[in-house]
Amino acid sequence: MWLERSLVFLGTGALAIGVVILWRSPSGDRRLRLALAAAILVAATGLRLATPAWDPLVLSSGPYFSPRTHVAGDKVIFRKSLASLELLFYREGTTASVSVTRSMDGRLHFNSDGKVEADTSPQSMVLQRMMGTCRCCFIRTPAAL
């Protein structure tokens, strides 16, 4: 999970710079500054150890989700709707997070940043077949395919 690692790395770096600046500050008692810097480091380490790992299934939902699938009336059913999916593949890239999920009815979904790009439903398969054959309409010679 590169996104999580990157944020932890950058946060740790910012915290370390802050502790160095606090420790090297010319004002105040040096022992008090050192004790405060140590307390900050201990608290940050404890917080990091107590923080649970990020859930790839939640991250695979991305920003492109329909409220109709995660809200029922006035209740948020986000976790319930995610429980109906099985995460088969998840990978974070430089510009997108890609995942493949299987729904309870057996359909596969290819997601890019949470947006379903393709699935194995009959309606989607018709569209995918059409997209694959559209190119044939614009080619003059079959050898060019």
DSSP file with accessible surface (Angstrom, degrees, kcal/mol):
  #  RESIDUE AA STRUCTURE BP1 BP2  ACC     N-H-->O    O-->H-N    N-H-->O    O-->H-N    TCO  KAPPA ALPHA  PHI   PSI    X-CA   Y-CA   Z-CA
    1    1 A M     >        0   0   51      0, 0.0     4,-2.1     0, 0.0     5,-0.2   0.000 360.0 360.0 360.0  89.9    0.0    0.0    0.0
    2    2 A W  H  >  +     0   0  163      2,-0.2     4,-2.7     1,-0.2     5,-0.2   0.823 360.0  58.1 -68.9 -32.4    2.1    2.8   -1.3
    3    3 A L  H  > S+     0   0   84      2,-0.2     4,-2.3     1,-0.2     5,-0.2   0.961 110.2  43.3 -63.2 -47.9   -0.4    5.5   -0.5
    4    4 A E  H  > S+     0   0   19      1,-0.2     4,-2.5     2,-0.2     5,-0.2   0.936 115.5  48.8 -62.4 -46.0   -0.4    4.6    3.2
    5    5 A R  H  X S+     0   0  144     -4,-2.1     4,-2.7     1,-0.2    -1,-0.2   0.892 110.6  51.1 -62.9 -40.1    3.4    4.2    3.3
    6    6 A S  H  X S+     0   0   56     -4,-2.7     4,-2.7     2,-0.2     5,-0.2   0.926 111.5  46.5 -63.5 -45.1    4.0    7.5    1.5
    7    7 A L  H  X S+     0   0   93     -4,-2.3     4,-2.5    -5,-0.2     5,-0.2   0.909 114.0  47.9 -66.3 -39.6    1.7    9.4    4.0
    8    8 A V  H  X S+     0   0   44     -4,-2.5     4,-2.7    -5,-0.2     5,-0.2   0.932 112.9  49.3 -65.2 -42.9    3.3    7.8    7.0
    9    9 A F  H  X S+     0   0  155     -4,-2.7     4,-2.4    -5,-0.2    -2,-0.2   0.941 114.1  44.2 -61.7 -47.4    6.8    8.5    5.6
   10   10 A L  H  X S+     0   0  114     -4,-2.7     4,-2.4     2,-0.2    -1,-0.2   0.903 114.4  49.7 -66.8 -39.0    6.0   12.2    5.0
   11   11 A G  H  X S+     0   0   42     -4,-2.5     4,-2.4    -5,-0.2    -2,-0.2   0.910 111.3  49.0 -65.4 -40.6    4.2   12.6    8.3
   12   12 A T  H  X S+     0   0   83     -4,-2.7     4,-2.7    -5,-0.2    -2,-0.2   0.909 110.9  50.8 -64.4 -41.5    7.2   11.0   10.1
   13   13 A G  H  X S+     0   0   34     -4,-2.4     4,-2.4    -5,-0.2    -2,-0.2   0.923 111.1  47.6 -62.0 -44.1    9.6   13.3    8.3
   14   14 A A  H  X S+     0   0   66     -4,-2.4     4,-2.3     2,-0.2    -2,-0.2   0.906 112.9  49.2 -64.3 -40.3    7.5   16.4    9.2
   15   15 A L  H  X S+     0   0   62     -4,-2.4     4,-2.5     2,-0.2    -2,-0.2   0.919 110.4  50.6 -65.3 -41.2    7.4   15.3   12.8
   16   16 A A  H  X S+     0   0   45     -4,-2.7     4,-2.5     2,-0.2    -2,-0.2   0.914 110.0  49.7 -63.9 -41.9   11.1   14.6   12.9
   17   17 A I  H  X S+     0   0  110     -4,-2.4     4,-2.5     1,-0.2    -1,-0.2   0.924 111.1  50.2 -62.7 -41.8   11.8   18.1   11.5
   18   18 A G  H  X S+     0   0   39     -4,-2.3     4,-2.6     1,-0.2    -2,-0.2   0.906 110.4  49.1 -62.7 -40.4    9.5   19.6   14.1
   19   19 A V  H  X S+     0   0   17     -4,-2.5     4,-2.8     2,-0.2     5,-0.2   0.916 111.1  49.9 -66.4 -40.8   11.2   17.7   17.0
   20   20 A V  H  X S+     0   0   83     -4,-2.5     4,-2.4     2,-0.2    -2,-0.2   0.930 112.1  47.8 -63.8 -43.4   14.7   18.8   15.7
   21   21 A I  H  X S+     0   0  113     -4,-2.5     4,-0.7     2,-0.2    -2,-0.2   0.923 113.3  48.5 -63.6 -41.7   13.5   22.5   15.6
   22   22 A L  H >< S+     0   0   46     -4,-2.6     3,-0.7     1,-0.2    -2,-0.2   0.934 113.7  46.4 -63.1 -43.9   12.0   22.2   19.1
   23   23 A W  H 3< S+     0   0   89     -4,-2.8    -2,-0.2     1,-0.2    -1,-0.2   0.874 115.5  45.2 -68.3 -35.7   15.2   20.6   20.5
   24   24 A R  H 3< S+     0   0  177     -4,-2.4    -1,-0.2    -5,-0.2    -2,-0.2   0.482  83.4 123.8 -88.4  -2.2   17.5   23.2   18.8
   25   25 A S    <<  -     0   0   33     -3,-0.7     8,-0.1    -4,-0.7    -3,-0.0  -0.349  57.7-144.6 -61.9 136.4   15.4   26.2   19.8
   26   26 A P  S    S+     0   0  129      0, 0.0     2,-0.2     0, 0.0    -1,-0.1   0.687  73.8  83.5 -78.2 -15.2   17.4   28.7   21.8
   27   27 A S  S    S+     0   0   81      2,-0.1    -2,-0.1     3,-0.0     0, 0.0  -0.586  81.1  14.2 -92.2 151.1   14.5   29.7   24.0
   28   28 A G  S    S-     0   0   66     -2,-0.2     2,-0.3     4,-0.0     3,-0.0  -0.027 102.2 -38.0  82.9 173.5   13.4   27.9   27.2
   29   29 A D     >  -     0   0   83      1,-0.1     4,-2.1     2,-0.0     5,-0.2  -0.540  47.8-140.8 -74.0 132.5   15.0   25.3   29.4
   30   30 A R  H  > S+     0   0  132     -2,-0.3     4,-2.4     1,-0.2     5,-0.2   0.891 101.5  51.9 -64.5 -38.7   17.0   22.7   27.3
   31   31 A R  H  > S+     0   0  190      1,-0.2     4,-2.5     2,-0.2    -1,-0.2   0.896 109.1  50.5 -66.3 -37.7   15.8   19.7   29.6
   32   32 A L  H  > S+     0   0  118      2,-0.2     4,-2.5     1,-0.2    -2,-0.2   0.919 111.3  48.2 -65.2 -42.6   12.2   20.8   29.1
   33   33 A R  H  X S+     0   0   25     -4,-2.1     4,-2.5     2,-0.2    -2,-0.2   0.911 112.5  48.8 -63.9 -41.9   12.6   20.9   25.4
   34   34 A L  H  X S+     0   0   91     -4,-2.4     4,-2.5     2,-0.2    -2,-0.2   0.920 111.8  48.8 -64.8 -42.1   14.3   17.5   25.3
   35   35 A A  H  X S+     0   0   60     -4,-2.5     4,-2.5     2,-0.2    -2,-0.2   0.907 112.4  48.8 -64.2 -40.8   11.5   16.0   27.5
   36   36 A L  H  X S+     0   0   89     -4,-2.5     4,-2.4     2,-0.2    -2,-0.2   0.925 111.3  49.4 -65.9 -42.0    8.8   17.5   25.2
   37   37 A A  H  X S+     0   0    5     -4,-2.5     4,-2.2     1,-0.2    -2,-0.2   0.918 112.1  48.2 -63.4 -41.6   10.5   16.2   22.1
   38   38 A A  H  X S+     0   0   50     -4,-2.5     4,-2.6     2,-0.2    -1,-0.2   0.909 110.5  51.4 -65.5 -40.9   10.8   12.7   23.6
   39   39 A A  H  X S+     0   0   57     -4,-2.5     4,-2.6     1,-0.2    -2,-0.2   0.903 109.7  50.3 -63.1 -39.8    7.2   12.8   24.7
   40   40 A I  H  X S+     0   0   59     -4,-2.4     4,-2.6     2,-0.2    -2,-0.2   0.929 111.8  47.4 -64.0 -44.1    6.2   13.7   21.1
   41   41 A L  H  X S+     0   0   81     -4,-2.2     4,-2.3     2,-0.2    -2,-0.2   0.911 113.1  48.0 -64.8 -41.7    8.2   10.9   19.7
   42   42 A V  H  X S+     0   0  106     -4,-2.6     4,-2.6     2,-0.2     5,-0.2   0.931 113.7  47.6 -64.6 -44.3    6.8    8.3   22.1
   43   43 A A  H  X S+     0   0   63     -4,-2.6     4,-2.5    -5,-0.2    -2,-0.2   0.914 112.6  48.9 -63.7 -41.7    3.2    9.5   21.5
   44   44 A A  H  X S+     0   0   30     -4,-2.6     4,-2.4    -5,-0.2    -1,-0.2   0.911 112.0  48.7 -66.1 -40.2    3.8    9.4   17.7
   45   45 A T  H  X S+     0   0   83     -4,-2.3     4,-2.3     2,-0.2    -2,-0.2   0.932 112.9  47.6 -65.2 -44.3    5.3    5.9   17.9
   46   46 A G  H  X S+     0   0   40     -4,-2.6     4,-1.9     1,-0.2    -2,-0.2   0.906 111.6  50.6 -62.6 -40.6    2.4    4.6   20.1
   47   47 A L  H  X S+     0   0  124     -4,-2.5     4,-1.1    -5,-0.2    -1,-0.2   0.918 110.6  49.1 -64.6 -41.3   -0.2    6.2   17.8
   48   48 A R  H  < S+     0   0  106     -4,-2.4     3,-0.3     1,-0.2    -2,-0.2   0.904 112.0  48.1 -66.0 -40.0    1.4    4.5   14.7
   49   49 A L  H  < S+     0   0  144     -4,-2.3    -1,-0.2     1,-0.2    -2,-0.2   0.829 113.5  47.9 -69.9 -30.1    1.5    1.1   16.4
   50   50 A A  H  < S+     0   0   81     -4,-1.9    -1,-0.2    -5,-0.2    -2,-0.2   0.628  88.7 100.8 -86.0 -12.3   -2.1    1.4   17.5
   51   51 A T  S  < S-     0   0   59     -4,-1.1     3,-0.1    -3,-0.3     2,-0.0  -0.571  74.2-127.3 -77.4 128.1   -3.4    2.5   14.1
   52   52 A P        -     0   0  104      0, 0.0     3,-0.1     0, 0.0    -1,-0.1  -0.327  30.7 -94.6 -71.1 158.4   -5.0   -0.3   12.1
   53   53 A A        -     0   0   84      1,-0.1     2,-0.2    -2,-0.0     0, 0.0  -0.351  47.6 -97.3 -67.4 152.3   -3.9   -1.1    8.6
   54   54 A W        -     0   0   87      1,-0.1    -1,-0.1    -3,-0.1     3,-0.1  -0.483  35.5-119.4 -73.1 142.0   -5.9    0.5    5.8
   55   55 A D     >  -     0   0   66     -2,-0.2     4,-2.3     1,-0.2     3,-0.4  -0.707  14.5-155.5 -85.2 114.8   -8.6   -1.7    4.3
   56   56 A P  H  > S+     0   0   42      0, 0.0     4,-2.3     0, 0.0    -1,-0.2   0.842  93.9  58.6 -60.4 -30.5   -7.9   -2.3    0.5
   57   57 A L  H  > S+     0   0   25      2,-0.2     4,-0.6     1,-0.2    -2,-0.0   0.913 107.8  45.7 -66.6 -38.3  -11.6   -3.0   -0.1
   58   58 A V  H >> S+     0   0   38     -3,-0.4     3,-1.1     1,-0.2     4,-0.6   0.936 113.9  48.8 -67.9 -43.6  -12.5    0.5    1.3
   59   59 A L  H >< S+     0   0   46     -4,-2.3     3,-0.9     1,-0.3    -2,-0.2   0.849 104.1  60.5 -65.0 -32.0   -9.7    2.1   -0.8
   60   60 A S  H 3< S+     0   0    7     -4,-2.3    -1,-0.3     1,-0.2    54,-0.2   0.696  91.3  68.4 -71.1 -15.5  -10.8    0.3   -3.9
   61   61 A S  H << S+     0   0   20     -3,-1.1     3,-0.3    -4,-0.6    -1,-0.2   0.818  85.9 178.0 -72.7 -26.7  -14.2    2.0   -3.6
   62   62 A G    <<  -     0   0   22     -3,-0.9    52,-0.2    -4,-0.6     3,-0.1   0.120  49.5 -58.1  59.3-172.1  -12.5    5.3   -4.5
   63   63 A P  S    S+     0   0   99      0, 0.0     2,-1.3     0, 0.0    -1,-0.2   0.615 117.7  82.6 -81.8 -10.6  -14.1    8.7   -4.9
   64   64 A Y        +     0   0  137     49,-1.0     2,-0.4    -3,-0.3    52,-0.2  -0.505  60.4 130.6 -95.9  67.1  -16.4    7.4   -7.7
   65   65 A F        -     0   0   97     -2,-1.3    50,-0.1    -3,-0.1     3,-0.0  -0.924  55.5-124.5-118.9 148.6  -19.2    5.8   -5.8
   66   66 A S    >>  -     0   0   35     -2,-0.4     3,-1.6     1,-0.1     4,-0.7  -0.767  11.5-141.1 -87.6 128.9  -22.9    6.2   -6.2
   67   67 A P  H >> S+     0   0   83      0, 0.0     4,-1.5     0, 0.0     3,-0.8   0.810  99.9  68.8 -59.4 -24.9  -24.7    7.3   -3.0
   68   68 A R  H 34 S+     0   0  213      1,-0.2    -3,-0.0     2,-0.2    -2,-0.0   0.818 100.7  46.6 -63.8 -28.7  -27.6    5.0   -4.1
   69   69 A T  H <4 S+     0   0   75     -3,-1.6    -1,-0.2     1,-0.2     3,-0.1   0.647 121.7  34.3 -88.2 -12.9  -25.4    2.0   -3.4
   70   70 A H  H << S+     0   0   18     -3,-0.8     7,-2.3    -4,-0.7     8,-0.5   0.375 111.6  60.2-122.3   1.3  -24.1    3.2   -0.1
   71   71 A V  E  <  -A   76   0A  62     -4,-1.5     2,-0.5     5,-0.3     5,-0.2  -0.998  52.8-174.3-133.8 129.9  -27.1    5.0    1.4
   72   72 A A  E >   -A   75   0A  52      3,-2.8     3,-2.1    -2,-0.4     2,-0.4  -0.947  68.5 -51.1-123.4 106.7  -30.5    3.6    2.2
   73   73 A G  T 3  S-     0   0   80     -2,-0.5     0, 0.0     1,-0.3     0, 0.0  -0.513 122.5 -22.1  67.0-117.3  -33.0    6.2    3.3
   74   74 A D  T 3  S+     0   0  153     -2,-0.4     2,-0.4    -3,-0.1    -1,-0.3   0.260 120.7  93.3-107.6  11.7  -31.2    8.0    6.1
   75   75 A K  E <  S-A   72   0A 144     -3,-2.1    -3,-2.8     2,-0.0     2,-0.6  -0.871  70.3-134.0-109.4 138.8  -28.8    5.2    7.0
   76   76 A V  E     +A   71   0A 113     -2,-0.4    -5,-0.3    -5,-0.2     3,-0.2  -0.789  22.7 177.8 -87.9 122.8  -25.3    4.8    5.6
   77   77 A I     >  +     0   0   51     -7,-2.3     4,-2.7    -2,-0.6     5,-0.2  -0.110  35.3 128.1-115.8  33.2  -24.8    1.1    4.5
   78   78 A F  H  > S+     0   0   47     -8,-0.5     4,-2.1     1,-0.2     5,-0.2   0.938  75.7  43.4 -57.3 -51.8  -21.3    1.5    3.1
   79   79 A R  H  > S+     0   0  156      1,-0.2     4,-1.8     2,-0.2    -1,-0.2   0.890 113.5  52.8 -64.4 -37.4  -19.8   -1.4    5.1
   80   80 A K  H  > S+     0   0  161      2,-0.2     4,-0.6     1,-0.2    -1,-0.2   0.917 110.3  46.8 -65.6 -41.4  -22.8   -3.6    4.4
   81   81 A S  H >< S+     0   0   24     -4,-2.7     3,-0.6     1,-0.2    -2,-0.2   0.867 111.8  51.3 -70.8 -31.9  -22.5   -3.0    0.6
   82   82 A L  H >< S+     0   0    7     -4,-2.1     3,-1.8    -5,-0.2    -1,-0.2   0.827 100.3  63.9 -71.0 -29.1  -18.7   -3.6    0.8
   83   83 A A  H 3< S+     0   0   83     -4,-1.8    -1,-0.2     1,-0.3    -2,-0.2   0.729  93.5  62.9 -67.5 -18.3  -19.3   -6.9    2.6
   84   84 A S  T << S+     0   0   43     -3,-0.6    20,-0.7    -4,-0.6     2,-0.3   0.426  95.8  76.8 -85.4   2.3  -21.1   -8.1   -0.5
   85   85 A L  E <   -B  103   0B  52     -3,-1.8     2,-0.5    18,-0.2    18,-0.2  -0.874  66.1-149.8-113.9 147.8  -17.9   -7.9   -2.5
   86   86 A E  E     -B  102   0B  98     16,-2.4    16,-2.3    -2,-0.3     2,-0.7  -0.970  18.9-136.8-113.1 123.7  -14.8  -10.1   -2.6
   87   87 A L  E     +B  101   0B  54     -2,-0.5    14,-0.2    14,-0.2     3,-0.1  -0.711  29.5 169.0 -82.7 116.1  -11.6   -8.3   -3.4
   88   88 A L  E     +     0   0B  72     12,-2.7     2,-0.3    -2,-0.7    13,-0.2   0.758  66.6   8.9 -95.6 -31.8   -9.6  -10.4   -5.9
   89   89 A F  E     +B  100   0B  85     11,-1.6    11,-2.1     2,-0.0    -1,-0.3  -0.988  58.2 174.0-152.8 138.5   -6.9   -7.9   -6.9
   90   90 A Y  E     +B   99   0B  37     -2,-0.3     2,-0.3     9,-0.2     9,-0.2  -0.958   7.6 164.2-148.1 129.2   -5.8   -4.5   -5.6
   91   91 A R  E     -B   98   0B 152      7,-2.5     7,-2.9    -2,-0.3     2,-0.5  -0.981  25.9-141.9-146.8 134.5   -2.8   -2.4   -6.7
   92   92 A E  E     -B   97   0B  19     -2,-0.3     5,-0.2     5,-0.2     2,-0.2  -0.835  24.8-176.0 -95.4 130.4   -1.9    1.2   -6.3
   93   93 A G        -     0   0   51      3,-2.8   -91,-0.0    -2,-0.5    -2,-0.0  -0.488  42.5 -90.7-111.6-173.1   -0.2    2.9   -9.2
   94   94 A T  S    S+     0   0  149     -2,-0.2     3,-0.1     1,-0.2    -1,-0.0   0.896 122.5  14.1 -67.2 -39.2    1.3    6.3   -9.7
   95   95 A T  S    S+     0   0  134      1,-0.2     2,-0.3     0, 0.0    -1,-0.2   0.512 130.1  22.2-117.0  -8.4   -2.0    7.8  -11.0
   96   96 A A        -     0   0   22      2,-0.0    -3,-2.8    16,-0.0     2,-0.5  -0.996  60.4-128.4-156.4 156.1   -4.7    5.3  -10.1
   97   97 A S  E     -B   92   0B  22     -2,-0.3    16,-3.8    -5,-0.2    17,-0.4  -0.947  31.0-160.0-105.9 128.0   -5.6    2.5   -7.8
   98   98 A V  E     +BC  91 112B  40     -7,-2.9    -7,-2.5    -2,-0.5     2,-0.3  -0.887  14.9 168.9-114.0 138.2   -6.8   -0.6   -9.7
   99   99 A S  E     -BC  90 111B   1     12,-2.3    12,-3.2    -2,-0.4     2,-0.4  -0.986  25.2-150.5-145.5 157.0   -8.9   -3.4   -8.3
  100  100 A V  E     +BC  89 110B  38    -11,-2.1   -12,-2.7    -2,-0.3   -11,-1.6  -1.000  24.3 179.9-125.7 126.7  -10.9   -6.4   -9.4
  101  101 A T  E     -BC  87 109B   3      8,-2.1     8,-2.6    -2,-0.4     2,-0.5  -0.887  20.7-143.1-124.6 158.0  -13.9   -7.5   -7.3
  102  102 A R  E     -BC  86 108B  95    -16,-2.3   -16,-2.4    -2,-0.3     6,-0.2  -0.987  18.1-145.1-120.1 128.0  -16.5  -10.2   -7.4
  103  103 A S  E >   -B   85   0B  18      4,-2.5     3,-2.1    -2,-0.5   -18,-0.2  -0.351  33.2 -98.5 -84.5 171.3  -20.1   -9.5   -6.4
  104  104 A M  T 3  S+     0   0  162    -20,-0.7    -1,-0.1     1,-0.3   -19,-0.1   0.774 123.3  58.4 -63.7 -26.1  -22.3  -12.1   -4.6
  105  105 A D  T 3  S-     0   0  100      2,-0.1    -1,-0.3     1,-0.0    -2,-0.0   0.382 121.9-105.5 -85.6   5.2  -24.0  -12.9   -7.9
  106  106 A G  S <  S+     0   0   44     -3,-2.1     2,-0.2     1,-0.3    -2,-0.1   0.400  72.0 141.8  92.9  -2.5  -20.6  -13.9   -9.4
  107  107 A R        -     0   0   87     -5,-0.1    -4,-2.5     1,-0.0     2,-0.3  -0.506  44.2-136.5 -74.9 142.0  -20.0  -10.9  -11.7
  108  108 A L  E     -C  102   0B  63     -6,-0.2    12,-1.5    -2,-0.2     2,-0.4  -0.763  16.2-161.4 -96.3 144.0  -16.5   -9.5  -11.9
  109  109 A H  E     -CD 101 119B  26     -8,-2.6    -8,-2.1    -2,-0.3     2,-0.6  -0.993   9.2-154.0-129.2 128.0  -15.9   -5.8  -11.8
  110  110 A F  E     -CD 100 118B  87      8,-3.2     7,-3.1    -2,-0.4     8,-1.3  -0.903  23.5-170.7 -99.1 120.6  -12.7   -4.0  -13.0
  111  111 A N  E     -CD  99 116B  12    -12,-3.2   -12,-2.3    -2,-0.6     2,-0.5  -0.923  20.0-166.6-118.2 139.9  -12.4   -0.7  -11.1
  112  112 A S  E >  S-CD  98 115B  31      3,-2.4     3,-1.8    -2,-0.4   -14,-0.2  -0.980  87.5 -19.3-122.8 113.5  -10.0    2.2  -11.6
  113  113 A D  T 3  S-     0   0   48    -16,-3.8   -49,-1.0    -2,-0.5   -15,-0.1   0.843 128.9 -54.2  54.9  35.8  -10.0    4.6   -8.5
  114  114 A G  T 3  S+     0   0   10    -17,-0.4     2,-0.5     1,-0.3    -1,-0.3   0.256 111.8 120.6  88.2 -14.2  -13.4    3.0   -7.5
  115  115 A K  E <   -D  112   0B  93     -3,-1.8    -3,-2.4   -50,-0.1     2,-0.5  -0.735  67.9-124.2 -87.2 125.8  -15.1    3.7  -10.9
  116  116 A V  E     +D  111   0B  65     -2,-0.5    -5,-0.3   -52,-0.2     3,-0.1  -0.559  32.7 175.1 -70.8 117.5  -16.3    0.5  -12.5
  117  117 A E  E     -     0   0B  97     -7,-3.1     2,-0.3    -2,-0.5    -1,-0.2   0.750  66.4  -4.2 -92.8 -31.3  -14.7    0.5  -16.0
  118  118 A A  E     +D  110   0B  27     -8,-1.3    -8,-3.2    10,-0.0    -1,-0.4  -0.981  60.9 177.9-158.3 152.0  -16.0   -3.0  -17.0
  119  119 A D  E     -D  109   0B  32     -2,-0.3   -10,-0.2   -10,-0.2   -12,-0.0  -0.912  39.2-109.9-147.8 177.0  -17.9   -5.9  -15.6
  120  120 A T        +     0   0   64    -12,-1.5   -11,-0.1    -2,-0.3    -2,-0.0   0.119  68.7 127.1-101.8  22.8  -19.2   -9.2  -16.7
  121  121 A S  S  > S-     0   0    6    -13,-0.2     4,-2.5     1,-0.1     5,-0.2  -0.418  72.7-113.2 -72.2 154.1  -22.9   -8.4  -16.8
  122  122 A P  H  > S+     0   0   99      0, 0.0     4,-1.8     0, 0.0     5,-0.2   0.899 116.5  52.0 -57.3 -39.2  -24.7   -9.1  -20.0
  123  123 A Q  H  > S+     0   0  144      1,-0.2     4,-1.6     2,-0.2     5,-0.1   0.914 112.0  45.6 -64.2 -42.0  -25.4   -5.4  -20.7
  124  124 A S  H  > S+     0   0   19      1,-0.2     4,-2.8     2,-0.2    -1,-0.2   0.876 108.2  56.4 -69.8 -36.1  -21.7   -4.6  -20.3
  125  125 A M  H  X S+     0   0   88     -4,-2.5     4,-2.4     2,-0.2    -1,-0.2   0.885 105.3  52.4 -65.1 -35.4  -20.5   -7.5  -22.4
  126  126 A V  H  X S+     0   0  104     -4,-1.8     4,-2.4    -5,-0.2    -1,-0.2   0.938 111.4  47.1 -62.8 -45.0  -22.6   -6.2  -25.3
  127  127 A L  H  X S+     0   0   94     -4,-1.6     4,-2.7     1,-0.2    -2,-0.2   0.923 111.7  50.1 -63.1 -42.9  -21.0   -2.8  -24.9
  128  128 A Q  H  X S+     0   0   74     -4,-2.8     4,-2.0     2,-0.2    -1,-0.2   0.905 110.5  49.8 -65.2 -38.4  -17.5   -4.3  -24.7
  129  129 A R  H  X S+     0   0  193     -4,-2.4     4,-1.7     2,-0.2    -1,-0.2   0.926 111.1  49.8 -64.5 -41.6  -18.1   -6.4  -27.8
  130  130 A M  H  X S+     0   0   93     -4,-2.4     4,-1.6     1,-0.2    -2,-0.2   0.929 109.6  50.8 -62.8 -43.2  -19.4   -3.3  -29.7
  131  131 A M  H  X S+     0   0  124     -4,-2.7     4,-0.5     1,-0.2    -1,-0.2   0.882 110.3  50.7 -63.1 -35.1  -16.3   -1.4  -28.6
  132  132 A G  H  < S+     0   0   58     -4,-2.0    -1,-0.2     1,-0.2    -2,-0.2   0.821 116.2  39.7 -71.9 -30.4  -14.1   -4.2  -29.9
  133  133 A T  H >X S+     0   0   77     -4,-1.7     3,-0.9    -3,-0.2     4,-0.6   0.591  92.5  85.2 -96.7  -9.8  -15.7   -4.3  -33.3
  134  134 A C  H >< S+     0   0   50     -4,-1.6     3,-1.3     1,-0.3     4,-0.5   0.867  82.9  62.2 -58.3 -36.4  -16.2   -0.6  -33.8
  135  135 A R  G >X S+     0   0  145     -4,-0.5     3,-1.5     1,-0.3     4,-0.6   0.843  92.7  64.5 -60.5 -33.3  -12.7   -0.3  -35.2
  136  136 A C  G X4 S+     0   0   68     -3,-0.9     3,-0.5     1,-0.3    -1,-0.3   0.787  92.8  63.3 -62.3 -26.4  -13.7   -2.7  -38.1
  137  137 A C  G << S+     0   0  104     -3,-1.3    -1,-0.3    -4,-0.6    -2,-0.2   0.727 107.5  41.5 -70.4 -21.5  -16.1   -0.1  -39.3
  138  138 A F  G <4 S+     0   0  171     -3,-1.5     2,-0.5    -4,-0.5    -1,-0.2   0.424  92.7  93.0-109.4   0.5  -13.3    2.4  -40.0
  139  139 A I    <<  -     0   0   49     -4,-0.6     6,-0.0    -3,-0.5     0, 0.0  -0.826  54.1-163.3 -98.0 129.3  -10.7    0.1  -41.5
  140  140 A R  S    S+     0   0  247     -2,-0.5    -1,-0.1     1,-0.2     3,-0.0   0.860  77.3  40.7 -80.5 -34.7  -10.7   -0.2  -45.3
  141  141 A T  S >  S-     0   0   81      1,-0.1     3,-1.7     0, 0.0     4,-0.3  -0.944  71.2-142.2-119.4 133.3   -8.6   -3.3  -45.6
  142  142 A P  G >  S+     0   0  113      0, 0.0     3,-1.5     0, 0.0    -1,-0.1   0.796  99.9  67.8 -61.5 -25.8   -8.9   -6.3  -43.3
  143  143 A A  G 3  S+     0   0   97      1,-0.3    -3,-0.0     2,-0.2     0, 0.0   0.759  87.7  67.7 -65.6 -21.5   -5.1   -6.8  -43.4
  144  144 A A  G <         0   0   53     -3,-1.7    -1,-0.3     1,-0.2    -4,-0.0   0.666 360.0 360.0 -72.6 -15.9   -4.8   -3.5  -41.4
  145  145 A L    <         0   0  105     -3,-1.5    -1,-0.2    -4,-0.3    -2,-0.2   0.763 360.0 360.0 -74.3 360.0   -6.4   -5.1  -38.4
